[in-house]
Amino acid sequence: MSLLRFATRCNRAVAGDFLLGKVYVEVDSKLLKRVIEIQQMNTEDREHILYTLDALIKSVKLKSIA
């Protein structure tokens, strides 16, 4: 059973680490829907979006330590 199916059956988002007993992370349903949408895109579009997202995340992290 996939992690997504498991999370859906449990009616909550579950991170892989949670299943390994390491961490519990609750994911906002709107965010999860966006991630699923990105995952369903063709490889090139997905890579462009993830590249941009990674850059934005890095920028926010750098701002927080400055």
PyMOL Python script that loads the backbone (N, CA, C, O; Angstrom):
from pymol import cmd

cmd.read_pdbstr("""\
ATOM      1  N   MET A   1       0.855  -1.176   0.000  1.00  0.00           N
ATOM      2  CA  MET A   1       0.000   0.000   0.000  1.00  0.00           C
ATOM      3  C   MET A   1       0.898   1.235   0.000  1.00  0.00           C
ATOM      4  O   MET A   1       1.878   1.296   0.742  1.00  0.00           O
ATOM      5  N   SER A   2       0.564   2.202  -0.822  1.00  0.00           N
ATOM      6  CA  SER A   2       1.374   3.416  -0.891  1.00  0.00           C
ATOM      7  C   SER A   2       1.140   4.275   0.351  1.00  0.00           C
ATOM      8  O   SER A   2       0.137   4.135   1.052  1.00  0.00           O
ATOM      9  N   LEU A   3       2.081   5.150   0.594  1.00  0.00           N
ATOM     10  CA  LEU A   3       1.977   6.064   1.734  1.00  0.00           C
ATOM     11  C   LEU A   3       0.751   6.952   1.599  1.00  0.00           C
ATOM     12  O   LEU A   3       0.059   7.219   2.581  1.00  0.00           O
ATOM     13  N   LEU A   4       0.483   7.411   0.376  1.00  0.00           N
ATOM     14  CA  LEU A   4      -0.677   8.264   0.150  1.00  0.00           C
ATOM     15  C   LEU A   4      -1.973   7.523   0.453  1.00  0.00           C
ATOM     16  O   LEU A   4      -2.865   8.077   1.096  1.00  0.00           O
ATOM     17  N   ARG A   5      -2.088   6.295   0.005  1.00  0.00           N
ATOM     18  CA  ARG A   5      -3.298   5.509   0.296  1.00  0.00           C
ATOM     19  C   ARG A   5      -3.461   5.295   1.796  1.00  0.00           C
ATOM     20  O   ARG A   5      -4.563   5.385   2.336  1.00  0.00           O
ATOM     21  N   PHE A   6      -2.334   5.009   2.459  1.00  0.00           N
ATOM     22  CA  PHE A   6      -2.372   4.815   3.900  1.00  0.00           C
ATOM     23  C   PHE A   6      -2.853   6.078   4.602  1.00  0.00           C
ATOM     24  O   PHE A   6      -3.705   6.026   5.488  1.00  0.00           O
ATOM     25  N   ALA A   7      -2.285   7.230   4.187  1.00  0.00           N
ATOM     26  CA  ALA A   7      -2.667   8.511   4.786  1.00  0.00           C
ATOM     27  C   ALA A   7      -4.136   8.799   4.541  1.00  0.00           C
ATOM     28  O   ALA A   7      -4.836   9.284   5.430  1.00  0.00           O
ATOM     29  N   THR A   8      -4.602   8.501   3.342  1.00  0.00           N
ATOM     30  CA  THR A   8      -6.004   8.730   3.014  1.00  0.00           C
ATOM     31  C   THR A   8      -6.902   7.860   3.878  1.00  0.00           C
ATOM     32  O   THR A   8      -7.914   8.332   4.395  1.00  0.00           O
ATOM     33  N   ARG A   9      -6.545   6.615   4.034  1.00  0.00           N
ATOM     34  CA  ARG A   9      -7.351   5.708   4.870  1.00  0.00           C
ATOM     35  C   ARG A   9      -7.364   6.139   6.327  1.00  0.00           C
ATOM     36  O   ARG A   9      -8.352   5.952   7.038  1.00  0.00           O
ATOM     37  N   CYS A  10      -6.259   6.715   6.757  1.00  0.00           N
ATOM     38  CA  CYS A  10      -6.183   7.192   8.145  1.00  0.00           C
ATOM     39  C   CYS A  10      -6.808   8.565   8.309  1.00  0.00           C
ATOM     40  O   CYS A  10      -6.923   9.078   9.423  1.00  0.00           O
ATOM     41  N   ASN A  11      -7.214   9.162   7.182  1.00  0.00           N
ATOM     42  CA  ASN A  11      -7.827  10.490   7.176  1.00  0.00           C
ATOM     43  C   ASN A  11      -6.886  11.555   7.713  1.00  0.00           C
ATOM     44  O   ASN A  11      -7.317  12.506   8.366  1.00  0.00           O
ATOM     45  N   ARG A  12      -5.604  11.392   7.437  1.00  0.00           N
ATOM     46  CA  ARG A  12      -4.600  12.395   7.794  1.00  0.00           C
ATOM     47  C   ARG A  12      -3.365  12.166   6.943  1.00  0.00           C
ATOM     48  O   ARG A  12      -3.166  11.080   6.399  1.00  0.00           O
ATOM     49  N   ALA A  13      -2.549  13.180   6.834  1.00  0.00           N
ATOM     50  CA  ALA A  13      -1.295  13.045   6.100  1.00  0.00           C
ATOM     51  C   ALA A  13      -0.236  12.469   7.030  1.00  0.00           C
ATOM     52  O   ALA A  13      -0.107  12.889   8.180  1.00  0.00           O
ATOM     53  N   VAL A  14       0.509  11.516   6.525  1.00  0.00           N
ATOM     54  CA  VAL A  14       1.509  10.853   7.347  1.00  0.00           C
ATOM     55  C   VAL A  14       2.841  10.885   6.626  1.00  0.00           C
ATOM     56  O   VAL A  14       2.929  10.503   5.459  1.00  0.00           O
ATOM     57  N   ALA A  15       3.868  11.333   7.305  1.00  0.00           N
ATOM     58  CA  ALA A  15       5.200  11.347   6.714  1.00  0.00           C
ATOM     59  C   ALA A  15       5.829   9.970   6.834  1.00  0.00           C
ATOM     60  O   ALA A  15       5.489   9.193   7.726  1.00  0.00           O
ATOM     61  N   GLY A  16       6.750   9.679   5.926  1.00  0.00           N
ATOM     62  CA  GLY A  16       7.431   8.390   5.941  1.00  0.00           C
ATOM     63  C   GLY A  16       8.166   8.133   7.241  1.00  0.00           C
ATOM     64  O   GLY A  16       8.184   7.005   7.734  1.00  0.00           O
ATOM     65  N   ASP A  17       8.776   9.174   7.803  1.00  0.00           N
ATOM     66  CA  ASP A  17       9.493   9.012   9.073  1.00  0.00           C
ATOM     67  C   ASP A  17       8.561   8.586  10.195  1.00  0.00           C
ATOM     68  O   ASP A  17       8.966   7.860  11.102  1.00  0.00           O
ATOM     69  N   PHE A  18       7.312   9.039  10.133  1.00  0.00           N
ATOM     70  CA  PHE A  18       6.342   8.635  11.147  1.00  0.00           C
ATOM     71  C   PHE A  18       6.159   7.130  11.120  1.00  0.00           C
ATOM     72  O   PHE A  18       6.092   6.480  12.163  1.00  0.00           O
ATOM     73  N   LEU A  19       6.079   6.583   9.917  1.00  0.00           N
ATOM     74  CA  LEU A  19       5.893   5.145   9.782  1.00  0.00           C
ATOM     75  C   LEU A  19       7.087   4.372  10.339  1.00  0.00           C
ATOM     76  O   LEU A  19       6.953   3.223  10.761  1.00  0.00           O
ATOM     77  N   LEU A  20       8.258   5.015  10.336  1.00  0.00           N
ATOM     78  CA  LEU A  20       9.451   4.387  10.875  1.00  0.00           C
ATOM     79  C   LEU A  20       9.628   4.698  12.360  1.00  0.00           C
ATOM     80  O   LEU A  20      10.601   4.272  12.982  1.00  0.00           O
ATOM     81  N   GLY A  21       8.683   5.439  12.916  1.00  0.00           N
ATOM     82  CA  GLY A  21       8.740   5.758  14.330  1.00  0.00           C
ATOM     83  C   GLY A  21       9.681   6.889  14.673  1.00  0.00           C
ATOM     84  O   GLY A  21      10.064   7.032  15.834  1.00  0.00           O
ATOM     85  N   LYS A  22      10.073   7.708  13.689  1.00  0.00           N
ATOM     86  CA  LYS A  22      11.046   8.768  13.944  1.00  0.00           C
ATOM     87  C   LYS A  22      10.400  10.120  14.229  1.00  0.00           C
ATOM     88  O   LYS A  22      10.770  10.793  15.191  1.00  0.00           O
ATOM     89  N   VAL A  23       9.438  10.521  13.402  1.00  0.00           N
ATOM     90  CA  VAL A  23       8.881  11.864  13.494  1.00  0.00           C
ATOM     91  C   VAL A  23       7.412  11.828  13.091  1.00  0.00           C
ATOM     92  O   VAL A  23       7.004  11.032  12.245  1.00  0.00           O
ATOM     93  N   TYR A  24       6.631  12.697  13.704  1.00  0.00           N
ATOM     94  CA  TYR A  24       5.237  12.852  13.276  1.00  0.00           C
ATOM     95  C   TYR A  24       5.098  14.222  12.646  1.00  0.00           C
ATOM     96  O   TYR A  24       5.445  15.235  13.253  1.00  0.00           O
ATOM     97  N   VAL A  25       4.590  14.247  11.431  1.00  0.00           N
ATOM     98  CA  VAL A  25       4.398  15.507  10.726  1.00  0.00           C
ATOM     99  C   VAL A  25       2.983  15.516  10.171  1.00  0.00           C
ATOM    100  O   VAL A  25       2.587  14.615   9.431  1.00  0.00           O
ATOM    101  N   GLU A  26       2.229  16.537  10.534  1.00  0.00           N
ATOM    102  CA  GLU A  26       0.889  16.685   9.984  1.00  0.00           C
ATOM    103  C   GLU A  26       0.971  17.684   8.833  1.00  0.00           C
ATOM    104  O   GLU A  26       1.495  18.787   8.989  1.00  0.00           O
ATOM    105  N   VAL A  27       0.445  17.283   7.676  1.00  0.00           N
ATOM    106  CA  VAL A  27       0.531  18.112   6.479  1.00  0.00           C
ATOM    107  C   VAL A  27      -0.831  18.732   6.205  1.00  0.00           C
ATOM    108  O   VAL A  27      -1.856  18.050   6.224  1.00  0.00           O
ATOM    109  N   ASP A  28      -0.825  20.034   5.951  1.00  0.00           N
ATOM    110  CA  ASP A  28      -2.033  20.757   5.592  1.00  0.00           C
ATOM    111  C   ASP A  28      -2.624  20.129   4.331  1.00  0.00           C
ATOM    112  O   ASP A  28      -1.889  19.845   3.386  1.00  0.00           O
ATOM    113  N   SER A  29      -3.921  19.912   4.300  1.00  0.00           N
ATOM    114  CA  SER A  29      -4.552  19.259   3.160  1.00  0.00           C
ATOM    115  C   SER A  29      -4.399  20.051   1.870  1.00  0.00           C
ATOM    116  O   SER A  29      -4.281  19.460   0.796  1.00  0.00           O
ATOM    117  N   LYS A  30      -4.397  21.384   1.957  1.00  0.00           N
ATOM    118  CA  LYS A  30      -4.197  22.201   0.757  1.00  0.00           C
ATOM    119  C   LYS A  30      -2.787  22.009   0.203  1.00  0.00           C
ATOM    120  O   LYS A  30      -2.597  21.938  -1.011  1.00  0.00           O
ATOM    121  N   LEU A  31      -1.815  21.928   1.085  1.00  0.00           N
ATOM    122  CA  LEU A  31      -0.435  21.701   0.663  1.00  0.00           C
ATOM    123  C   LEU A  31      -0.285  20.318   0.042  1.00  0.00           C
ATOM    124  O   LEU A  31       0.388  20.158  -0.976  1.00  0.00           O
ATOM    125  N   LEU A  32      -0.907  19.333   0.651  1.00  0.00           N
ATOM    126  CA  LEU A  32      -0.851  17.972   0.128  1.00  0.00           C
ATOM    127  C   LEU A  32      -1.453  17.901  -1.273  1.00  0.00           C
ATOM    128  O   LEU A  32      -0.907  17.224  -2.144  1.00  0.00           O
ATOM    129  N   LYS A  33      -2.560  18.586  -1.499  1.00  0.00           N
ATOM    130  CA  LYS A  33      -3.180  18.605  -2.824  1.00  0.00           C
ATOM    131  C   LYS A  33      -2.241  19.211  -3.856  1.00  0.00           C
ATOM    132  O   LYS A  33      -2.168  18.734  -4.988  1.00  0.00           O
ATOM    133  N   ARG A  34      -1.524  20.258  -3.469  1.00  0.00           N
ATOM    134  CA  ARG A  34      -0.567  20.898  -4.381  1.00  0.00           C
ATOM    135  C   ARG A  34       0.583  19.952  -4.717  1.00  0.00           C
ATOM    136  O   ARG A  34       1.007  19.853  -5.868  1.00  0.00           O
ATOM    137  N   VAL A  35       1.070  19.271  -3.709  1.00  0.00           N
ATOM    138  CA  VAL A  35       2.166  18.323  -3.924  1.00  0.00           C
ATOM    139  C   VAL A  35       1.730  17.214  -4.870  1.00  0.00           C
ATOM    140  O   VAL A  35       2.486  16.821  -5.758  1.00  0.00           O
ATOM    141  N   ILE A  36       0.535  16.717  -4.689  1.00  0.00           N
ATOM    142  CA  ILE A  36       0.011  15.666  -5.565  1.00  0.00           C
ATOM    143  C   ILE A  36      -0.122  16.182  -6.996  1.00  0.00           C
ATOM    144  O   ILE A  36       0.194  15.472  -7.950  1.00  0.00           O
ATOM    145  N   GLU A  37      -0.591  17.419  -7.138  1.00  0.00           N
ATOM    146  CA  GLU A  37      -0.702  18.025  -8.469  1.00  0.00           C
ATOM    147  C   GLU A  37       0.656  18.110  -9.150  1.00  0.00           C
ATOM    148  O   GLU A  37       0.785  17.781 -10.329  1.00  0.00           O
ATOM    149  N   ILE A  38       1.659  18.549  -8.414  1.00  0.00           N
ATOM    150  CA  ILE A  38       3.010  18.651  -8.963  1.00  0.00           C
ATOM    151  C   ILE A  38       3.525  17.267  -9.344  1.00  0.00           C
ATOM    152  O   ILE A  38       4.143  17.095 -10.394  1.00  0.00           O
ATOM    153  N   GLN A  39       3.273  16.301  -8.499  1.00  0.00           N
ATOM    154  CA  GLN A  39       3.739  14.937  -8.749  1.00  0.00           C
ATOM    155  C   GLN A  39       3.145  14.364 -10.038  1.00  0.00           C
ATOM    156  O   GLN A  39       3.777  13.533 -10.689  1.00  0.00           O
ATOM    157  N   GLN A  40       1.967  14.788 -10.406  1.00  0.00           N
ATOM    158  CA  GLN A  40       1.290  14.258 -11.588  1.00  0.00           C
ATOM    159  C   GLN A  40       1.704  14.971 -12.881  1.00  0.00           C
ATOM    160  O   GLN A  40       1.303  14.557 -13.969  1.00  0.00           O
ATOM    161  N   MET A  41       2.493  16.027 -12.771  1.00  0.00           N
ATOM    162  CA  MET A  41       2.931  16.770 -13.959  1.00  0.00           C
ATOM    163  C   MET A  41       4.021  16.001 -14.690  1.00  0.00           C
ATOM    164  O   MET A  41       4.627  15.076 -14.150  1.00  0.00           O
ATOM    165  N   ASN A  42       4.256  16.412 -15.941  1.00  0.00           N
ATOM    166  CA  ASN A  42       5.352  15.772 -16.674  1.00  0.00           C
ATOM    167  C   ASN A  42       6.676  16.142 -16.009  1.00  0.00           C
ATOM    168  O   ASN A  42       6.764  17.129 -15.278  1.00  0.00           O
ATOM    169  N   THR A  43       7.690  15.343 -16.271  1.00  0.00           N
ATOM    170  CA  THR A  43       8.972  15.472 -15.588  1.00  0.00           C
ATOM    171  C   THR A  43       9.590  16.860 -15.720  1.00  0.00           C
ATOM    172  O   THR A  43      10.079  17.421 -14.739  1.00  0.00           O
ATOM    173  N   GLU A  44       9.569  17.407 -16.920  1.00  0.00           N
ATOM    174  CA  GLU A  44      10.199  18.716 -17.135  1.00  0.00           C
ATOM    175  C   GLU A  44       9.515  19.818 -16.321  1.00  0.00           C
ATOM    176  O   GLU A  44      10.186  20.615 -15.665  1.00  0.00           O
ATOM    177  N   ASP A  45       8.185  19.859 -16.363  1.00  0.00           N
ATOM    178  CA  ASP A  45       7.455  20.872 -15.594  1.00  0.00           C
ATOM    179  C   ASP A  45       7.683  20.682 -14.099  1.00  0.00           C
ATOM    180  O   ASP A  45       7.885  21.653 -13.370  1.00  0.00           O
ATOM    181  N   ARG A  46       7.652  19.436 -13.645  1.00  0.00           N
ATOM    182  CA  ARG A  46       7.857  19.139 -12.218  1.00  0.00           C
ATOM    183  C   ARG A  46       9.245  19.601 -11.781  1.00  0.00           C
ATOM    184  O   ARG A  46       9.388  20.197 -10.713  1.00  0.00           O
ATOM    185  N   GLU A  47      10.267  19.334 -12.590  1.00  0.00           N
ATOM    186  CA  GLU A  47      11.626  19.744 -12.236  1.00  0.00           C
ATOM    187  C   GLU A  47      11.760  21.258 -12.156  1.00  0.00           C
ATOM    188  O   GLU A  47      12.447  21.773 -11.275  1.00  0.00           O
ATOM    189  N   HIS A  48      11.110  21.977 -13.068  1.00  0.00           N
ATOM    190  CA  HIS A  48      11.157  23.443 -13.037  1.00  0.00           C
ATOM    191  C   HIS A  48      10.484  23.986 -11.782  1.00  0.00           C
ATOM    192  O   HIS A  48      11.004  24.897 -11.137  1.00  0.00           O
ATOM    193  N   ILE A  49       9.341  23.431 -11.442  1.00  0.00           N
ATOM    194  CA  ILE A  49       8.620  23.892 -10.250  1.00  0.00           C
ATOM    195  C   ILE A  49       9.416  23.591  -8.992  1.00  0.00           C
ATOM    196  O   ILE A  49       9.525  24.444  -8.111  1.00  0.00           O
ATOM    197  N   LEU A  50       9.971  22.396  -8.896  1.00  0.00           N
ATOM    198  CA  LEU A  50      10.735  22.031  -7.705  1.00  0.00           C
ATOM    199  C   LEU A  50      12.027  22.841  -7.591  1.00  0.00           C
ATOM    200  O   LEU A  50      12.448  23.180  -6.485  1.00  0.00           O
ATOM    201  N   TYR A  51      12.655  23.151  -8.718  1.00  0.00           N
ATOM    202  CA  TYR A  51      13.851  23.994  -8.708  1.00  0.00           C
ATOM    203  C   TYR A  51      13.505  25.376  -8.144  1.00  0.00           C
ATOM    204  O   TYR A  51      14.221  25.911  -7.298  1.00  0.00           O
ATOM    205  N   THR A  52      12.409  25.935  -8.624  1.00  0.00           N
ATOM    206  CA  THR A  52      11.976  27.249  -8.156  1.00  0.00           C
ATOM    207  C   THR A  52      11.591  27.208  -6.682  1.00  0.00           C
ATOM    208  O   THR A  52      11.953  28.102  -5.917  1.00  0.00           O
ATOM    209  N   LEU A  53      10.868  26.187  -6.290  1.00  0.00           N
ATOM    210  CA  LEU A  53      10.458  26.026  -4.895  1.00  0.00           C
ATOM    211  C   LEU A  53      11.676  25.897  -3.986  1.00  0.00           C
ATOM    212  O   LEU A  53      11.723  26.508  -2.919  1.00  0.00           O
ATOM    213  N   ASP A  54      12.660  25.105  -4.403  1.00  0.00           N
ATOM    214  CA  ASP A  54      13.886  24.962  -3.611  1.00  0.00           C
ATOM    215  C   ASP A  54      14.596  26.303  -3.439  1.00  0.00           C
ATOM    216  O   ASP A  54      15.104  26.606  -2.360  1.00  0.00           O
ATOM    217  N   ALA A  55      14.629  27.104  -4.504  1.00  0.00           N
ATOM    218  CA  ALA A  55      15.267  28.420  -4.415  1.00  0.00           C
ATOM    219  C   ALA A  55      14.523  29.333  -3.443  1.00  0.00           C
ATOM    220  O   ALA A  55      15.147  30.063  -2.673  1.00  0.00           O
ATOM    221  N   LEU A  56      13.202  29.294  -3.476  1.00  0.00           N
ATOM    222  CA  LEU A  56      12.407  30.122  -2.564  1.00  0.00           C
ATOM    223  C   LEU A  56      12.602  29.684  -1.113  1.00  0.00           C
ATOM    224  O   LEU A  56      12.729  30.521  -0.219  1.00  0.00           O
ATOM    225  N   ILE A  57      12.624  28.389  -0.886  1.00  0.00           N
ATOM    226  CA  ILE A  57      12.833  27.871   0.472  1.00  0.00           C
ATOM    227  C   ILE A  57      14.210  28.293   0.984  1.00  0.00           C
ATOM    228  O   ILE A  57      14.345  28.728   2.127  1.00  0.00           O
ATOM    229  N   LYS A  58      15.225  28.164   0.136  1.00  0.00           N
ATOM    230  CA  LYS A  58      16.575  28.560   0.521  1.00  0.00           C
ATOM    231  C   LYS A  58      16.626  30.051   0.874  1.00  0.00           C
ATOM    232  O   LYS A  58      17.271  30.447   1.844  1.00  0.00           O
ATOM    233  N   SER A  59      15.939  30.866   0.077  1.00  0.00           N
ATOM    234  CA  SER A  59      15.911  32.303   0.319  1.00  0.00           C
ATOM    235  C   SER A  59      15.284  32.621   1.674  1.00  0.00           C
ATOM    236  O   SER A  59      15.802  33.452   2.419  1.00  0.00           O
ATOM    237  N   VAL A  60      14.189  31.975   1.988  1.00  0.00           N
ATOM    238  CA  VAL A  60      13.513  32.203   3.275  1.00  0.00           C
ATOM    239  C   VAL A  60      14.409  31.770   4.431  1.00  0.00           C
ATOM    240  O   VAL A  60      14.494  32.462   5.446  1.00  0.00           O
ATOM    241  N   LYS A  61      15.075  30.626   4.280  1.00  0.00           N
ATOM    242  CA  LYS A  61      15.965  30.148   5.337  1.00  0.00           C
ATOM    243  C   LYS A  61      17.135  31.114   5.553  1.00  0.00           C
ATOM    244  O   LYS A  61      17.522  31.387   6.689  1.00  0.00           O
ATOM    245  N   LEU A  62      17.686  31.623   4.460  1.00  0.00           N
ATOM    246  CA  LEU A  62      18.799  32.572   4.590  1.00  0.00           C
ATOM    247  C   LEU A  62      18.368  33.853   5.267  1.00  0.00           C
ATOM    248  O   LEU A  62      19.123  34.429   6.051  1.00  0.00           O
ATOM    249  N   LYS A  63      17.143  34.310   4.969  1.00  0.00           N
ATOM    250  CA  LYS A  63      16.624  35.521   5.618  1.00  0.00           C
ATOM    251  C   LYS A  63      16.494  35.323   7.125  1.00  0.00           C
ATOM    252  O   LYS A  63      16.755  36.239   7.905  1.00  0.00           O
ATOM    253  N   SER A  64      16.094  34.135   7.521  1.00  0.00           N
ATOM    254  CA  SER A  64      15.845  33.886   8.951  1.00  0.00           C
ATOM    255  C   SER A  64      17.136  33.853   9.761  1.00  0.00           C
ATOM    256  O   SER A  64      17.107  34.094  10.968  1.00  0.00           O
ATOM    257  N   ILE A  65      18.265  33.560   9.123  1.00  0.00           N
ATOM    258  CA  ILE A  65      19.522  33.530   9.878  1.00  0.00           C
ATOM    259  C   ILE A  65      20.309  34.838   9.757  1.00  0.00           C
ATOM    260  O   ILE A  65      21.324  35.018  10.429  1.00  0.00           O
ATOM    261  N   ALA A  66      19.848  35.732   8.913  1.00  0.00           N
ATOM    262  CA  ALA A  66      20.562  37.016   8.731  1.00  0.00           C
ATOM    263  C   ALA A  66      20.146  38.037   9.757  1.00  0.00           C
ATOM    264  O   ALA A  66      20.646  39.162   9.747  1.00  0.00           O
TER     265      ALA A  66
END
""", "prot")
cmd.dss("prot")
cmd.show_as("cartoon", "prot")
cmd.util.cbc("prot")
cmd.orient("prot")
